[in-house]
Amino acid sequence: METPDVNAYFVGFMGTGKTTVARALAYRLGFEWLDVDEQIERAQKKTVARIFAEDGEPAFRALERRFIEGGHPARRAVVSCGGGLVVQPGMLDLLKTKGVVICLSASVETILQRTRHSAARPLLNVGDPSARIRELYAEREPVYRRAGTLVLTDNRTLPEVIAHAQRVYMREAKEFSREHQSLKR
């Protein structure tokens, strides 16, 4: 089965496995893997946490938008997006013009478990990270539910999640290719 050249974008809340699953899928497909946060850190020569602290969240969100608008290959890339990227006005629609959007999802309890020791998440550098996660999750969940096919990561092995994501990608990439071919005619 031939793999379409369509990009894949992994979105979802922090701790759902976007980076791990995206990297594995890119390897399986023979595509380039890019993590938006890592690309921004490399370009800015500072961590996301430092960008948040020194420049503020709006500055970071502008860097995310710039990357999605044109800072990566248009084809054969699997991109892991930061948890807040699709929450920005217009970003979900923009992603959907660029490729297949897959949303990884997990319960709040799983997310709390997976992120509890992470110092690299600037939005959790607060007095009560658990309350912050619950608040952000409640705000963002409606957007995630509209983002793309939801792949649940709770109580599943990593190979199961990767295989499911690959099936979703293959199905939706073919559809994306068909739709965009008909628009070019």
C-alpha positions as CSV (number, residue, x, y, z in Angstrom):
1,M,0.0,0.0,0.0
2,E,1.5,3.3,-1.1
3,T,1.8,6.0,1.5
4,P,0.4,9.4,0.5
5,D,2.7,12.4,0.8
6,V,0.3,14.2,3.1
7,N,1.6,15.7,6.4
8,A,0.2,14.5,9.7
9,Y,-0.3,16.9,12.6
10,F,-0.7,15.5,16.2
11,V,-2.6,17.7,18.5
12,G,-4.1,17.2,22.0
13,F,-3.5,18.1,25.6
14,M,-0.1,17.8,27.2
15,G,0.8,14.3,28.3
16,T,-1.3,12.5,25.7
17,G,1.7,11.1,23.9
18,K,1.9,13.5,20.8
19,T,5.7,13.6,20.6
20,T,6.2,9.9,21.1
21,V,3.5,8.7,18.8
22,A,4.3,11.3,16.1
23,R,8.0,10.3,16.1
24,A,7.1,6.6,15.8
25,L,4.7,7.2,13.0
26,A,7.2,9.3,11.1
27,Y,9.7,6.5,11.4
28,R,7.1,3.9,10.1
29,L,6.1,6.1,7.2
30,G,9.7,7.2,6.3
31,F,8.7,10.9,6.9
32,E,10.5,13.7,8.6
33,W,9.4,14.2,12.2
34,L,9.2,17.7,13.7
35,D,8.2,18.8,17.1
36,V,6.9,22.4,17.0
37,D,8.3,23.2,20.5
38,E,11.8,21.9,19.6
39,Q,11.8,23.8,16.4
40,I,10.9,27.0,18.1
41,E,13.5,26.4,20.8
42,R,16.2,25.8,18.2
43,A,15.2,28.9,16.2
44,Q,14.9,31.2,19.3
45,K,17.9,29.6,21.1
46,K,15.9,29.4,24.3
47,T,13.5,27.0,25.9
48,V,9.7,27.3,25.7
49,A,9.7,28.0,29.4
50,R,12.1,30.8,29.0
51,I,10.1,32.2,26.0
52,F,7.0,32.2,28.2
53,A,8.8,33.8,31.1
54,E,10.7,36.5,29.1
55,D,8.3,37.2,26.2
56,G,5.0,35.9,27.3
57,E,2.5,33.4,26.0
58,P,1.3,35.6,23.1
59,A,4.8,35.8,21.7
60,F,5.2,32.0,21.9
61,R,1.8,31.5,20.2
62,A,2.9,33.8,17.4
63,L,6.0,31.7,16.9
64,E,3.8,28.6,16.7
65,R,1.6,30.2,14.1
66,R,4.6,31.2,12.0
67,F,6.0,27.7,12.1
68,I,2.7,26.2,11.0
69,E,2.2,28.8,8.3
70,G,5.5,28.0,6.6
71,G,8.3,26.9,8.8
72,H,8.2,23.2,7.9
73,P,8.0,21.0,4.8
74,A,4.6,20.9,3.0
75,R,4.8,17.2,2.4
76,R,6.1,14.0,4.1
77,A,6.3,15.4,7.6
78,V,4.8,14.3,10.9
79,V,4.4,17.2,13.2
80,S,3.8,17.1,17.0
81,C,2.1,20.3,18.0
82,G,2.0,21.9,21.5
83,G,-1.1,21.4,23.5
84,G,-2.3,25.0,23.1
85,L,-1.6,25.4,19.4
86,V,-5.1,24.4,18.1
87,V,-6.8,26.5,20.7
88,Q,-5.6,29.7,19.0
89,P,-8.2,31.3,16.7
90,G,-7.9,30.0,13.2
91,M,-5.1,27.5,13.9
92,L,-7.3,24.4,13.6
93,D,-8.6,25.5,10.3
94,L,-5.1,26.3,9.1
95,L,-3.8,22.8,10.1
96,K,-6.7,21.1,8.3
97,T,-5.6,22.8,5.0
98,K,-2.1,21.5,5.5
99,G,-2.7,17.8,6.2
100,V,-4.3,15.2,8.4
101,V,-5.0,16.2,12.0
102,I,-5.0,13.5,14.6
103,C,-6.0,14.3,18.2
104,L,-4.6,12.2,21.0
105,S,-6.7,12.1,24.1
106,A,-6.4,10.8,27.6
107,S,-8.3,11.2,30.8
108,V,-7.4,14.0,33.2
109,E,-6.2,11.3,35.7
110,T,-3.8,9.8,33.1
111,I,-2.6,13.3,32.2
112,L,-1.9,14.1,35.8
113,Q,0.0,10.9,36.2
114,R,2.1,11.5,33.1
115,T,2.9,15.2,33.8
116,R,3.4,15.2,37.5
117,H,7.2,15.3,37.4
118,S,7.6,17.6,34.4
119,A,9.4,20.8,35.1
120,A,9.5,21.6,31.3
121,R,5.8,22.6,31.0
122,P,5.5,26.3,31.7
123,L,1.7,26.2,32.1
124,L,2.2,23.9,35.0
125,N,4.7,26.2,36.9
126,V,1.9,27.2,39.3
127,G,1.1,26.5,42.9
128,D,-1.5,23.8,42.1
129,P,-0.6,22.0,38.8
130,S,-3.4,19.6,39.3
131,A,-6.0,22.3,39.4
132,R,-4.4,24.1,36.4
133,I,-4.5,20.9,34.4
134,R,-8.2,20.4,35.2
135,E,-8.9,24.1,34.3
136,L,-7.0,24.0,31.0
137,Y,-8.4,20.6,30.0
138,A,-12.0,21.9,30.6
139,E,-11.2,25.0,28.4
140,R,-9.5,23.1,25.6
141,E,-11.5,19.8,25.4
142,P,-14.2,21.2,23.0
143,V,-11.6,22.3,20.5
144,Y,-9.7,19.0,20.7
145,R,-13.0,17.2,20.1
146,R,-13.3,19.1,16.8
147,A,-9.7,18.9,15.9
148,G,-9.6,15.5,14.1
149,T,-10.0,11.9,14.6
150,L,-9.6,11.2,18.3
151,V,-7.2,8.4,19.3
152,L,-7.5,7.5,23.0
153,T,-4.3,6.6,24.7
154,D,-5.6,5.5,28.1
155,N,-5.1,1.9,29.0
156,R,-3.5,1.1,25.7
157,T,0.1,0.0,24.9
158,L,2.3,2.4,22.9
159,P,2.3,-0.1,19.9
160,E,-1.5,-0.2,19.9
161,V,-1.7,3.6,19.9
162,I,0.9,3.9,17.1
163,A,-0.9,1.3,15.0
164,H,-4.3,3.0,15.5
165,A,-2.8,6.4,14.6
166,Q,-1.2,4.9,11.5
167,R,-4.6,3.4,10.3
168,V,-6.3,6.7,10.9
169,Y,-3.5,8.5,9.0
170,M,-3.6,6.2,6.0
171,R,-7.4,6.4,5.7
172,E,-7.5,10.2,6.1
173,A,-4.4,11.0,4.0
174,K,-6.0,9.2,1.1
175,E,-9.2,11.3,1.5
176,F,-7.1,14.5,1.9
177,S,-5.3,13.7,-1.3
178,R,-8.5,13.1,-3.2
179,E,-10.1,16.3,-1.9
180,H,-7.1,18.4,-2.7
181,Q,-6.7,16.9,-6.2
182,S,-10.3,17.7,-7.0
183,L,-9.7,21.3,-5.8
184,K,-6.7,21.7,-8.2
185,R,-8.8,20.8,-11.3
